[in-house]
């Protein structure tokens, strides 16, 4: 499976796959519609920034601040991340159906 990224379409890669008869699944070109990890990172970043703003005055590069960033990130991931991951997994059949119906074009996802 490839996402039709130009990096995956290099001649040497295509020749290798053909030579070793590696089957390649058809895939919509560079479609974020079927990549729920993008949604996960966007949501976790938004929750992290919101929670960090509630707790601290300003960002810092100090060692103590980096430790706190890690704590806040873990808090956000463990408190709401699992629910979000489950929600994204459950959305995959709808995402696939939407991409098929849109003939690999734009969808709401």
Gaussian input, Z-matrix of N, CA and C with variables (Angstrom, degrees):
# hf/3-21g

backbone

0 1
 N
 C     1     B1
 C     2     B2     1     A1
 N     3     B3     2     A2     1     D1
 C     4     B4     3     A3     2     D2
 C     5     B5     4     A4     3     D3
 N     6     B6     5     A5     4     D4
 C     7     B7     6     A6     5     D5
 C     8     B8     7     A7     6     D6
 N     9     B9     8     A8     7     D7
 C    10    B10     9     A9     8     D8
 C    11    B11    10    A10     9     D9
 N    12    B12    11    A11    10    D10
 C    13    B13    12    A12    11    D11
 C    14    B14    13    A13    12    D12
 N    15    B15    14    A14    13    D13
 C    16    B16    15    A15    14    D14
 C    17    B17    16    A16    15    D15
 N    18    B18    17    A17    16    D16
 C    19    B19    18    A18    17    D17
 C    20    B20    19    A19    18    D18
 N    21    B21    20    A20    19    D19
 C    22    B22    21    A21    20    D20
 C    23    B23    22    A22    21    D21
 N    24    B24    23    A23    22    D22
 C    25    B25    24    A24    23    D23
 C    26    B26    25    A25    24    D24
 N    27    B27    26    A26    25    D25
 C    28    B28    27    A27    26    D26
 C    29    B29    28    A28    27    D27
 N    30    B30    29    A29    28    D28
 C    31    B31    30    A30    29    D29
 C    32    B32    31    A31    30    D30
 N    33    B33    32    A32    31    D31
 C    34    B34    33    A33    32    D32
 C    35    B35    34    A34    33    D33
 N    36    B36    35    A35    34    D34
 C    37    B37    36    A36    35    D35
 C    38    B38    37    A37    36    D36
 N    39    B39    38    A38    37    D37
 C    40    B40    39    A39    38    D38
 C    41    B41    40    A40    39    D39
 N    42    B42    41    A41    40    D40
 C    43    B43    42    A42    41    D41
 C    44    B44    43    A43    42    D42
 N    45    B45    44    A44    43    D43
 C    46    B46    45    A45    44    D44
 C    47    B47    46    A46    45    D45
 N    48    B48    47    A47    46    D46
 C    49    B49    48    A48    47    D47
 C    50    B50    49    A49    48    D48
 N    51    B51    50    A50    49    D49
 C    52    B52    51    A51    50    D50
 C    53    B53    52    A52    51    D51
 N    54    B54    53    A53    52    D52
 C    55    B55    54    A54    53    D53
 C    56    B56    55    A55    54    D54
 N    57    B57    56    A56    55    D55
 C    58    B58    57    A57    56    D56
 C    59    B59    58    A58    57    D57
 N    60    B60    59    A59    58    D58
 C    61    B61    60    A60    59    D59
 C    62    B62    61    A61    60    D60
 N    63    B63    62    A62    61    D61
 C    64    B64    63    A63    62    D62
 C    65    B65    64    A64    63    D63
 N    66    B66    65    A65    64    D64
 C    67    B67    66    A66    65    D65
 C    68    B68    67    A67    66    D66
 N    69    B69    68    A68    67    D67
 C    70    B70    69    A69    68    D68
 C    71    B71    70    A70    69    D69
 N    72    B72    71    A71    70    D70
 C    73    B73    72    A72    71    D71
 C    74    B74    73    A73    72    D72
 N    75    B75    74    A74    73    D73
 C    76    B76    75    A75    74    D74
 C    77    B77    76    A76    75    D75
 N    78    B78    77    A77    76    D76
 C    79    B79    78    A78    77    D77
 C    80    B80    79    A79    78    D78
 N    81    B81    80    A80    79    D79
 C    82    B82    81    A81    80    D80
 C    83    B83    82    A82    81    D81
 N    84    B84    83    A83    82    D82
 C    85    B85    84    A84    83    D83
 C    86    B86    85    A85    84    D84
 N    87    B87    86    A86    85    D85
 C    88    B88    87    A87    86    D86
 C    89    B89    88    A88    87    D87
 N    90    B90    89    A89    88    D88
 C    91    B91    90    A90    89    D89
 C    92    B92    91    A91    90    D90
 N    93    B93    92    A92    91    D91
 C    94    B94    93    A93    92    D92
 C    95    B95    94    A94    93    D93
 N    96    B96    95    A95    94    D94
 C    97    B97    96    A96    95    D95
 C    98    B98    97    A97    96    D96
 N    99    B99    98    A98    97    D97
 C   100   B100    99    A99    98    D98
 C   101   B101   100   A100    99    D99
 N   102   B102   101   A101   100   D100
 C   103   B103   102   A102   101   D101
 C   104   B104   103   A103   102   D102
 N   105   B105   104   A104   103   D103
 C   106   B106   105   A105   104   D104
 C   107   B107   106   A106   105   D105
 N   108   B108   107   A107   106   D106
 C   109   B109   108   A108   107   D107
 C   110   B110   109   A109   108   D108
 N   111   B111   110   A110   109   D109
 C   112   B112   111   A111   110   D110
 C   113   B113   112   A112   111   D111
 N   114   B114   113   A113   112   D112
 C   115   B115   114   A114   113   D113
 C   116   B116   115   A115   114   D114
 N   117   B117   116   A116   115   D115
 C   118   B118   117   A117   116   D116
 C   119   B119   118   A118   117   D117
 N   120   B120   119   A119   118   D118
 C   121   B121   120   A120   119   D119
 C   122   B122   121   A121   120   D120
 N   123   B123   122   A122   121   D121
 C   124   B124   123   A123   122   D122
 C   125   B125   124   A124   123   D123
 N   126   B126   125   A125   124   D124
 C   127   B127   126   A126   125   D125
 C   128   B128   127   A127   126   D126
 N   129   B129   128   A128   127   D127
 C   130   B130   129   A129   128   D128
 C   131   B131   130   A130   129   D129
 N   132   B132   131   A131   130   D130
 C   133   B133   132   A132   131   D131
 C   134   B134   133   A133   132   D132
 N   135   B135   134   A134   133   D133
 C   136   B136   135   A135   134   D134
 C   137   B137   136   A136   135   D135
 N   138   B138   137   A137   136   D136
 C   139   B139   138   A138   137   D137
 C   140   B140   139   A139   138   D138
 N   141   B141   140   A140   139   D139
 C   142   B142   141   A141   140   D140
 C   143   B143   142   A142   141   D141
 N   144   B144   143   A143   142   D142
 C   145   B145   144   A144   143   D143
 C   146   B146   145   A145   144   D144
 N   147   B147   146   A146   145   D145
 C   148   B148   147   A147   146   D146
 C   149   B149   148   A148   147   D147
 N   150   B150   149   A149   148   D148
 C   151   B151   150   A150   149   D149
 C   152   B152   151   A151   150   D150
 N   153   B153   152   A152   151   D151
 C   154   B154   153   A153   152   D152
 C   155   B155   154   A154   153   D153
 N   156   B156   155   A155   154   D154
 C   157   B157   156   A156   155   D155
 C   158   B158   157   A157   156   D156
 N   159   B159   158   A158   157   D157
 C   160   B160   159   A159   158   D158
 C   161   B161   160   A160   159   D159
 N   162   B162   161   A161   160   D160
 C   163   B163   162   A162   161   D161
 C   164   B164   163   A163   162   D162
 N   165   B165   164   A164   163   D163
 C   166   B166   165   A165   164   D164
 C   167   B167   166   A166   165   D165
 N   168   B168   167   A167   166   D166
 C   169   B169   168   A168   167   D167
 C   170   B170   169   A169   168   D168
 N   171   B171   170   A170   169   D169
 C   172   B172   171   A171   170   D170
 C   173   B173   172   A172   171   D171
 N   174   B174   173   A173   172   D172
 C   175   B175   174   A174   173   D173
 C   176   B176   175   A175   174   D174
 N   177   B177   176   A176   175   D175
 C   178   B178   177   A177   176   D176
 C   179   B179   178   A178   177   D177
 N   180   B180   179   A179   178   D178
 C   181   B181   180   A180   179   D179
 C   182   B182   181   A181   180   D180
 N   183   B183   182   A182   181   D181
 C   184   B184   183   A183   182   D182
 C   185   B185   184   A184   183   D183
 N   186   B186   185   A185   184   D184
 C   187   B187   186   A186   185   D185
 C   188   B188   187   A187   186   D186
 N   189   B189   188   A188   187   D187
 C   190   B190   189   A189   188   D188
 C   191   B191   190   A190   189   D189
 N   192   B192   191   A191   190   D190
 C   193   B193   192   A192   191   D191
 C   194   B194   193   A193   192   D192
 N   195   B195   194   A194   193   D193
 C   196   B196   195   A195   194   D194
 C   197   B197   196   A196   195   D195
 N   198   B198   197   A197   196   D196
 C   199   B199   198   A198   197   D197
 C   200   B200   199   A199   198   D198
 N   201   B201   200   A200   199   D199
 C   202   B202   201   A201   200   D200
 C   203   B203   202   A202   201   D201
 N   204   B204   203   A203   202   D202
 C   205   B205   204   A204   203   D203
 C   206   B206   205   A205   204   D204
 N   207   B207   206   A206   205   D205
 C   208   B208   207   A207   206   D206
 C   209   B209   208   A208   207   D207
 N   210   B210   209   A209   208   D208
 C   211   B211   210   A210   209   D209
 C   212   B212   211   A211   210   D210
 N   213   B213   212   A212   211   D211
 C   214   B214   213   A213   212   D212
 C   215   B215   214   A214   213   D213
 N   216   B216   215   A215   214   D214
 C   217   B217   216   A216   215   D215
 C   218   B218   217   A217   216   D216
 N   219   B219   218   A218   217   D217
 C   220   B220   219   A219   218   D218
 C   221   B221   220   A220   219   D219
 N   222   B222   221   A221   220   D220
 C   223   B223   222   A222   221   D221
 C   224   B224   223   A223   222   D222
 N   225   B225   224   A224   223   D223
 C   226   B226   225   A225   224   D224
 C   227   B227   226   A226   225   D225
 N   228   B228   227   A227   226   D226
 C   229   B229   228   A228   227   D227
 C   230   B230   229   A229   228   D228
 N   231   B231   230   A230   229   D229
 C   232   B232   231   A231   230   D230
 C   233   B233   232   A232   231   D231
 N   234   B234   233   A233   232   D232
 C   235   B235   234   A234   233   D233
 C   236   B236   235   A235   234   D234
 N   237   B237   236   A236   235   D235
 C   238   B238   237   A237   236   D236
 C   239   B239   238   A238   237   D237
 N   240   B240   239   A239   238   D238
 C   241   B241   240   A240   239   D239
 C   242   B242   241   A241   240   D240
 N   243   B243   242   A242   241   D241
 C   244   B244   243   A243   242   D242
 C   245   B245   244   A244   243   D243
 N   246   B246   245   A245   244   D244
 C   247   B247   246   A246   245   D245
 C   248   B248   247   A247   246   D246
 N   249   B249   248   A248   247   D247
 C   250   B250   249   A249   248   D248
 C   251   B251   250   A250   249   D249
 N   252   B252   251   A251   250   D250
 C   253   B253   252   A252   251   D251
 C   254   B254   253   A253   252   D252
 N   255   B255   254   A254   253   D253
 C   256   B256   255   A255   254   D254
 C   257   B257   256   A256   255   D255
 N   258   B258   257   A257   256   D256
 C   259   B259   258   A258   257   D257
 C   260   B260   259   A259   258   D258
 N   261   B261   260   A260   259   D259
 C   262   B262   261   A261   260   D260
 C   263   B263   262   A262   261   D261
 N   264   B264   263   A263   262   D262
 C   265   B265   264   A264   263   D263
 C   266   B266   265   A265   264   D264
 N   267   B267   266   A266   265   D265
 C   268   B268   267   A267   266   D266
 C   269   B269   268   A268   267   D267
 N   270   B270   269   A269   268   D268
 C   271   B271   270   A270   269   D269
 C   272   B272   271   A271   270   D270
 N   273   B273   272   A272   271   D271
 C   274   B274   273   A273   272   D272
 C   275   B275   274   A274   273   D273
 N   276   B276   275   A275   274   D274
 C   277   B277   276   A276   275   D275
 C   278   B278   277   A277   276   D276
 N   279   B279   278   A278   277   D277
 C   280   B280   279   A279   278   D278
 C   281   B281   280   A280   279   D279
 N   282   B282   281   A281   280   D280
 C   283   B283   282   A282   281   D281
 C   284   B284   283   A283   282   D282
 N   285   B285   284   A284   283   D283
 C   286   B286   285   A285   284   D284
 C   287   B287   286   A286   285   D285
 N   288   B288   287   A287   286   D286
 C   289   B289   288   A288   287   D287
 C   290   B290   289   A289   288   D288
 N   291   B291   290   A290   289   D289
 C   292   B292   291   A291   290   D290
 C   293   B293   292   A292   291   D291
 N   294   B294   293   A293   292   D292
 C   295   B295   294   A294   293   D293
 C   296   B296   295   A295   294   D294
 N   297   B297   296   A296   295   D295
 C   298   B298   297   A297   296   D296
 C   299   B299   298   A298   297   D297
 N   300   B300   299   A299   298   D298
 C   301   B301   300   A300   299   D299
 C   302   B302   301   A301   300   D300
 N   303   B303   302   A302   301   D301
 C   304   B304   303   A303   302   D302
 C   305   B305   304   A304   303   D303
 N   306   B306   305   A305   304   D304
 C   307   B307   306   A306   305   D305
 C   308   B308   307   A307   306   D306
 N   309   B309   308   A308   307   D307
 C   310   B310   309   A309   308   D308
 C   311   B311   310   A310   309   D309
 N   312   B312   311   A311   310   D310
 C   313   B313   312   A312   311   D311
 C   314   B314   313   A313   312   D312
 N   315   B315   314   A314   313   D313
 C   316   B316   315   A315   314   D314
 C   317   B317   316   A316   315   D315
 N   318   B318   317   A317   316   D316
 C   319   B319   318   A318   317   D317
 C   320   B320   319   A319   318   D318
 N   321   B321   320   A320   319   D319
 C   322   B322   321   A321   320   D320
 C   323   B323   322   A322   321   D321
 N   324   B324   323   A323   322   D322
 C   325   B325   324   A324   323   D323
 C   326   B326   325   A325   324   D324

   B1=1.4475
   B2=1.5173
   B3=1.2959
   B4=1.4492
   B5=1.5190
   B6=1.3232
   B7=1.4625
   B8=1.5260
   B9=1.3190
   B10=1.4653
   B11=1.5200
   B12=1.2897
   B13=1.4597
   B14=1.5161
   B15=1.3369
   B16=1.4666
   B17=1.5277
   B18=1.3335
   B19=1.4688
   B20=1.5270
   B21=1.3218
   B22=1.4616
   B23=1.5243
   B24=1.3028
   B25=1.4600
   B26=1.5220
   B27=1.3239
   B28=1.4555
   B29=1.5232
   B30=1.3002
   B31=1.4604
   B32=1.5208
   B33=1.3335
   B34=1.4716
   B35=1.5295
   B36=1.3335
   B37=1.4688
   B38=1.5206
   B39=1.3337
   B40=1.4610
   B41=1.5263
   B42=1.3386
   B43=1.4603
   B44=1.5250
   B45=1.3242
   B46=1.4620
   B47=1.5261
   B48=1.3285
   B49=1.4623
   B50=1.5217
   B51=1.3195
   B52=1.4636
   B53=1.5282
   B54=1.3236
   B55=1.4708
   B56=1.5228
   B57=1.3258
   B58=1.4637
   B59=1.5276
   B60=1.3064
   B61=1.4652
   B62=1.5289
   B63=1.3152
   B64=1.4632
   B65=1.5233
   B66=1.3262
   B67=1.4682
   B68=1.5257
   B69=1.3108
   B70=1.4594
   B71=1.5212
   B72=1.2989
   B73=1.4582
   B74=1.5289
   B75=1.3228
   B76=1.4612
   B77=1.5226
   B78=1.3247
   B79=1.4521
   B80=1.5112
   B81=1.3397
   B82=1.4635
   B83=1.5283
   B84=1.3239
   B85=1.4619
   B86=1.5276
   B87=1.3237
   B88=1.4597
   B89=1.5242
   B90=1.3042
   B91=1.4554
   B92=1.5218
   B93=1.3429
   B94=1.4541
   B95=1.5240
   B96=1.3336
   B97=1.4563
   B98=1.5167
   B99=1.3165
   B100=1.4507
   B101=1.5264
   B102=1.2978
   B103=1.4523
   B104=1.5280
   B105=1.3336
   B106=1.4594
   B107=1.5269
   B108=1.3317
   B109=1.4638
   B110=1.5288
   B111=1.3311
   B112=1.4686
   B113=1.5262
   B114=1.3255
   B115=1.4587
   B116=1.5231
   B117=1.3230
   B118=1.4584
   B119=1.5215
   B120=1.3401
   B121=1.4667
   B122=1.5260
   B123=1.3164
   B124=1.4642
   B125=1.5224
   B126=1.3203
   B127=1.4609
   B128=1.5286
   B129=1.3319
   B130=1.4609
   B131=1.5309
   B132=1.3321
   B133=1.4657
   B134=1.5242
   B135=1.3235
   B136=1.4654
   B137=1.5247
   B138=1.3313
   B139=1.4702
   B140=1.5240
   B141=1.3440
   B142=1.4630
   B143=1.5232
   B144=1.3235
   B145=1.4684
   B146=1.5261
   B147=1.3161
   B148=1.4625
   B149=1.5238
   B150=1.3189
   B151=1.4708
   B152=1.5263
   B153=1.3143
   B154=1.4560
   B155=1.5285
   B156=1.3346
   B157=1.4648
   B158=1.5266
   B159=1.3225
   B160=1.4649
   B161=1.5277
   B162=1.3138
   B163=1.4619
   B164=1.5267
   B165=1.3302
   B166=1.4560
   B167=1.5217
   B168=1.3258
   B169=1.4674
   B170=1.5187
   B171=1.3323
   B172=1.4678
   B173=1.5266
   B174=1.3347
   B175=1.4604
   B176=1.5263
   B177=1.2992
   B178=1.4583
   B179=1.5214
   B180=1.3347
   B181=1.4651
   B182=1.5279
   B183=1.3200
   B184=1.4597
   B185=1.5267
   B186=1.3173
   B187=1.4658
   B188=1.5251
   B189=1.3227
   B190=1.4634
   B191=1.5318
   B192=1.3191
   B193=1.4649
   B194=1.5203
   B195=1.3210
   B196=1.4705
   B197=1.5250
   B198=1.3104
   B199=1.4635
   B200=1.5331
   B201=1.3240
   B202=1.4752
   B203=1.5272
   B204=1.3286
   B205=1.4695
   B206=1.5264
   B207=1.3361
   B208=1.4637
   B209=1.5139
   B210=1.3312
   B211=1.4728
   B212=1.5193
   B213=1.3348
   B214=1.4691
   B215=1.5231
   B216=1.3168
   B217=1.4573
   B218=1.5223
   B219=1.3199
   B220=1.4680
   B221=1.5230
   B222=1.3206
   B223=1.4676
   B224=1.5209
   B225=1.3305
   B226=1.4656
   B227=1.5250
   B228=1.3273
   B229=1.4688
   B230=1.5232
   B231=1.3242
   B232=1.4565
   B233=1.5194
   B234=1.3312
   B235=1.4654
   B236=1.5205
   B237=1.3170
   B238=1.4658
   B239=1.5197
   B240=1.3164
   B241=1.4526
   B242=1.5088
   B243=1.3283
   B244=1.4656
   B245=1.5272
   B246=1.3211
   B247=1.4699
   B248=1.5225
   B249=1.3179
   B250=1.4555
   B251=1.5235
   B252=1.3179
   B253=1.4707
   B254=1.5267
   B255=1.3189
   B256=1.4677
   B257=1.5298
   B258=1.3119
   B259=1.4660
   B260=1.5316
   B261=1.3348
   B262=1.4587
   B263=1.5308
   B264=1.3184
   B265=1.4701
   B266=1.5246
   B267=1.3193
   B268=1.4694
   B269=1.5276
   B270=1.3259
   B271=1.4624
   B272=1.5323
   B273=1.3270
   B274=1.4661
   B275=1.5325
   B276=1.3297
   B277=1.4674
   B278=1.5346
   B279=1.3337
   B280=1.4678
   B281=1.5263
   B282=1.3318
   B283=1.4669
   B284=1.5259
   B285=1.3274
   B286=1.4642
   B287=1.5286
   B288=1.3142
   B289=1.4610
   B290=1.5268
   B291=1.3310
   B292=1.4659
   B293=1.5233
   B294=1.3312
   B295=1.4688
   B296=1.5246
   B297=1.3260
   B298=1.4695
   B299=1.5261
   B300=1.3296
   B301=1.4671
   B302=1.5186
   B303=1.3166
   B304=1.4753
   B305=1.5183
   B306=1.3381
   B307=1.4735
   B308=1.5265
   B309=1.3274
   B310=1.4775
   B311=1.5230
   B312=1.3036
   B313=1.4622
   B314=1.5183
   B315=1.3052
   B316=1.4579
   B317=1.5171
   B318=1.3411
   B319=1.4667
   B320=1.5184
   B321=1.3158
   B322=1.4561
   B323=1.5238
   B324=1.3113
   B325=1.4473
   B326=1.5087
   A1=108.24
   A2=116.04
   A3=122.75
   A4=108.19
   A5=115.99
   A6=118.51
   A7=112.23
   A8=117.12
   A9=123.58
   A10=113.17
   A11=116.71
   A12=120.96
   A13=108.44
   A14=118.09
   A15=119.34
   A16=112.89
   A17=117.94
   A18=120.60
   A19=111.48
   A20=115.94
   A21=120.15
   A22=111.77
   A23=116.91
   A24=121.30
   A25=112.45
   A26=117.47
   A27=120.33
   A28=109.27
   A29=116.83
   A30=122.06
   A31=111.83
   A32=116.50
   A33=118.74
   A34=111.49
   A35=117.34
   A36=120.80
   A37=109.99
   A38=116.31
   A39=120.30
   A40=110.97
   A41=116.94
   A42=120.53
   A43=111.34
   A44=116.30
   A45=120.47
   A46=110.47
   A47=116.62
   A48=120.80
   A49=111.31
   A50=116.02
   A51=119.82
   A52=110.75
   A53=116.52
   A54=120.97
   A55=112.08
   A56=116.38
   A57=120.23
   A58=112.85
   A59=115.22
   A60=122.69
   A61=112.97
   A62=113.91
   A63=120.42
   A64=107.06
   A65=117.61
   A66=118.93
   A67=110.14
   A68=115.30
   A69=120.90
   A70=108.45
   A71=115.16
   A72=122.10
   A73=109.91
   A74=117.38
   A75=119.73
   A76=108.35
   A77=115.69
   A78=120.58
   A79=109.24
   A80=118.40
   A81=119.23
   A82=110.26
   A83=118.47
   A84=121.18
   A85=112.63
   A86=115.92
   A87=125.06
   A88=112.59
   A89=117.27
   A90=122.02
   A91=112.32
   A92=118.06
   A93=119.38
   A94=111.74
   A95=116.24
   A96=121.34
   A97=112.55
   A98=117.30
   A99=121.17
   A100=112.00
   A101=116.91
   A102=121.18
   A103=109.47
   A104=117.64
   A105=120.17
   A106=113.99
   A107=117.75
   A108=118.85
   A109=110.23
   A110=117.34
   A111=120.31
   A112=110.10
   A113=116.65
   A114=120.73
   A115=111.24
   A116=115.96
   A117=120.45
   A118=110.93
   A119=117.19
   A120=119.89
   A121=111.35
   A122=117.62
   A123=120.73
   A124=110.74
   A125=116.10
   A126=120.94
   A127=111.70
   A128=117.00
   A129=119.62
   A130=111.34
   A131=117.43
   A132=119.97
   A133=110.73
   A134=117.00
   A135=120.50
   A136=110.34
   A137=117.47
   A138=120.79
   A139=111.66
   A140=116.24
   A141=120.30
   A142=110.54
   A143=116.96
   A144=120.25
   A145=111.56
   A146=117.13
   A147=120.26
   A148=110.75
   A149=116.25
   A150=120.44
   A151=111.06
   A152=117.15
   A153=120.67
   A154=110.51
   A155=116.75
   A156=120.64
   A157=111.67
   A158=116.75
   A159=120.45
   A160=111.53
   A161=117.44
   A162=121.78
   A163=114.69
   A164=117.75
   A165=120.45
   A166=111.42
   A167=115.20
   A168=121.04
   A169=113.42
   A170=116.78
   A171=120.21
   A172=109.94
   A173=115.64
   A174=118.59
   A175=111.35
   A176=116.52
   A177=122.11
   A178=109.04
   A179=115.98
   A180=120.54
   A181=111.54
   A182=117.25
   A183=119.64
   A184=110.63
   A185=115.40
   A186=120.72
   A187=110.46
   A188=117.05
   A189=121.13
   A190=110.69
   A191=116.37
   A192=120.11
   A193=110.82
   A194=116.94
   A195=119.67
   A196=111.06
   A197=116.71
   A198=120.34
   A199=109.38
   A200=116.18
   A201=119.86
   A202=111.57
   A203=116.78
   A204=119.51
   A205=109.66
   A206=115.52
   A207=120.22
   A208=111.98
   A209=115.97
   A210=119.86
   A211=111.22
   A212=116.47
   A213=120.50
   A214=110.12
   A215=117.12
   A216=120.47
   A217=111.38
   A218=116.75
   A219=119.84
   A220=111.01
   A221=116.97
   A222=120.72
   A223=110.64
   A224=116.59
   A225=121.08
   A226=110.49
   A227=116.77
   A228=120.60
   A229=111.91
   A230=116.41
   A231=119.63
   A232=112.86
   A233=117.31
   A234=118.33
   A235=112.55
   A236=117.49
   A237=119.11
   A238=113.71
   A239=117.35
   A240=120.58
   A241=114.15
   A242=118.25
   A243=121.24
   A244=110.34
   A245=116.83
   A246=119.97
   A247=110.89
   A248=115.74
   A249=120.16
   A250=111.29
   A251=117.11
   A252=120.87
   A253=109.89
   A254=117.60
   A255=120.65
   A256=110.69
   A257=116.46
   A258=121.25
   A259=110.36
   A260=117.04
   A261=120.59
   A262=111.53
   A263=117.20
   A264=120.53
   A265=109.79
   A266=115.99
   A267=120.03
   A268=112.13
   A269=117.40
   A270=120.77
   A271=112.90
   A272=118.17
   A273=119.99
   A274=114.33
   A275=120.63
   A276=117.73
   A277=112.03
   A278=117.67
   A279=120.86
   A280=110.84
   A281=116.92
   A282=120.72
   A283=110.67
   A284=116.03
   A285=120.03
   A286=110.58
   A287=117.27
   A288=120.95
   A289=111.30
   A290=116.71
   A291=120.56
   A292=111.55
   A293=117.60
   A294=121.10
   A295=110.54
   A296=116.49
   A297=120.12
   A298=109.96
   A299=116.74
   A300=120.34
   A301=111.91
   A302=116.93
   A303=120.65
   A304=112.35
   A305=116.39
   A306=122.59
   A307=110.44
   A308=113.93
   A309=124.17
   A310=112.99
   A311=117.38
   A312=120.38
   A313=111.73
   A314=116.40
   A315=123.93
   A316=111.20
   A317=116.47
   A318=122.59
   A319=108.06
   A320=116.69
   A321=120.47
   A322=112.56
   A323=117.94
   A324=121.34
   A325=109.69
   D1=132.98
   D2=176.01
   D3=-133.42
   D4=162.02
   D5=180.00
   D6=-103.43
   D7=17.50
   D8=-179.01
   D9=63.17
   D10=21.25
   D11=174.67
   D12=-63.52
   D13=143.05
   D14=177.92
   D15=-55.28
   D16=-30.04
   D17=177.95
   D18=-62.64
   D19=-32.15
   D20=-178.84
   D21=-85.11
   D22=-9.43
   D23=-177.22
   D24=-101.00
   D25=11.08
   D26=177.88
   D27=-58.36
   D28=143.39
   D29=-177.53
   D30=-54.52
   D31=-43.65
   D32=-178.40
   D33=-63.45
   D34=-35.43
   D35=178.63
   D36=-68.77
   D37=-47.02
   D38=-179.58
   D39=-61.62
   D40=-40.83
   D41=177.92
   D42=-64.12
   D43=-42.14
   D44=178.62
   D45=-59.97
   D46=-48.85
   D47=-179.07
   D48=-60.60
   D49=-40.68
   D50=179.60
   D51=-68.79
   D52=-45.51
   D53=-178.50
   D54=-59.40
   D55=-42.07
   D56=-178.47
   D57=-94.82
   D58=11.61
   D59=176.86
   D60=49.50
   D61=47.97
   D62=177.42
   D63=-85.25
   D64=118.38
   D65=179.49
   D66=-69.87
   D67=139.07
   D68=-179.36
   D69=-119.73
   D70=127.95
   D71=-179.41
   D72=-75.59
   D73=138.32
   D74=174.68
   D75=-68.26
   D76=142.32
   D77=-173.13
   D78=-147.69
   D79=137.68
   D80=177.21
   D81=-59.60
   D82=138.69
   D83=-175.82
   D84=-62.89
   D85=121.81
   D86=174.91
   D87=43.60
   D88=46.52
   D89=-175.20
   D90=-88.32
   D91=113.70
   D92=173.76
   D93=-74.92
   D94=-10.53
   D95=-178.06
   D96=-59.71
   D97=-28.72
   D98=-177.57
   D99=-107.02
   D100=19.03
   D101=-178.72
   D102=-123.40
   D103=84.66
   D104=-175.57
   D105=-67.53
   D106=-14.37
   D107=179.87
   D108=-63.35
   D109=-30.59
   D110=177.03
   D111=-61.40
   D112=-43.41
   D113=177.85
   D114=-64.72
   D115=-39.46
   D116=179.40
   D117=-61.80
   D118=-49.11
   D119=-178.73
   D120=-63.60
   D121=-40.95
   D122=179.32
   D123=-60.02
   D124=-46.81
   D125=-178.73
   D126=-66.94
   D127=-44.72
   D128=-179.79
   D129=-64.76
   D130=-37.87
   D131=177.28
   D132=-63.18
   D133=-43.38
   D134=179.67
   D135=-63.25
   D136=-44.19
   D137=178.83
   D138=-65.57
   D139=-38.93
   D140=177.85
   D141=-61.20
   D142=-49.91
   D143=-177.98
   D144=-63.19
   D145=-39.00
   D146=177.84
   D147=-63.84
   D148=-47.84
   D149=-178.64
   D150=-66.49
   D151=-39.73
   D152=179.32
   D153=-63.50
   D154=-42.22
   D155=179.08
   D156=-63.33
   D157=-33.29
   D158=177.65
   D159=-67.47
   D160=-32.85
   D161=-172.98
   D162=-94.38
   D163=-32.94
   D164=-170.93
   D165=-128.68
   D166=156.96
   D167=-177.78
   D168=-76.03
   D169=-45.93
   D170=-174.86
   D171=-154.14
   D172=157.49
   D173=177.47
   D174=-69.77
   D175=155.02
   D176=179.54
   D177=-149.04
   D178=157.08
   D179=177.87
   D180=-103.06
   D181=7.89
   D182=-178.53
   D183=-66.73
   D184=160.20
   D185=179.56
   D186=-61.55
   D187=-40.72
   D188=178.53
   D189=-62.36
   D190=-42.67
   D191=179.69
   D192=-63.78
   D193=-41.73
   D194=178.98
   D195=-62.91
   D196=-36.61
   D197=176.38
   D198=-63.94
   D199=-43.92
   D200=178.68
   D201=-64.61
   D202=-38.75
   D203=177.30
   D204=-57.39
   D205=-43.37
   D206=178.98
   D207=-61.51
   D208=-41.84
   D209=178.75
   D210=-63.00
   D211=-45.17
   D212=-179.48
   D213=-64.58
   D214=-41.89
   D215=179.20
   D216=-61.70
   D217=-44.40
   D218=177.65
   D219=-63.41
   D220=-41.10
   D221=178.47
   D222=-58.76
   D223=-47.08
   D224=-179.57
   D225=-63.83
   D226=-45.89
   D227=-179.03
   D228=-61.87
   D229=-47.32
   D230=-175.58
   D231=-76.30
   D232=-28.29
   D233=-177.24
   D234=-80.03
   D235=-37.16
   D236=-175.18
   D237=-132.08
   D238=-10.26
   D239=-175.29
   D240=-63.84
   D241=-38.78
   D242=-177.68
   D243=-65.44
   D244=-42.43
   D245=178.48
   D246=-61.71
   D247=-41.52
   D248=179.80
   D249=-65.31
   D250=-42.92
   D251=178.26
   D252=-60.85
   D253=-44.87
   D254=178.95
   D255=-61.36
   D256=-41.66
   D257=179.26
   D258=-62.71
   D259=-42.04
   D260=179.28
   D261=-67.45
   D262=-39.33
   D263=177.35
   D264=-62.23
   D265=-44.89
   D266=179.90
   D267=-64.07
   D268=-23.96
   D269=-178.23
   D270=-80.80
   D271=-12.26
   D272=-174.00
   D273=-59.19
   D274=-43.33
   D275=177.04
   D276=-59.72
   D277=-39.95
   D278=178.13
   D279=-66.54
   D280=-39.73
   D281=178.37
   D282=-62.21
   D283=-46.68
   D284=-179.64
   D285=-62.33
   D286=-44.67
   D287=179.13
   D288=-62.15
   D289=-39.68
   D290=179.37
   D291=-65.68
   D292=-40.71
   D293=178.87
   D294=-66.65
   D295=-41.61
   D296=178.29
   D297=-63.55
   D298=-45.87
   D299=179.92
   D300=-63.74
   D301=-34.34
   D302=179.73
   D303=-85.00
   D304=3.81
   D305=-178.63
   D306=51.46
   D307=49.62
   D308=178.61
   D309=70.16
   D310=10.82
   D311=177.73
   D312=-86.76
   D313=-163.55
   D314=-176.84
   D315=-65.12
   D316=141.44
   D317=172.51
   D318=-133.79
   D319=173.41
   D320=179.71
   D321=-71.92
   D322=-13.62
   D323=-178.18
   D324=-83.75

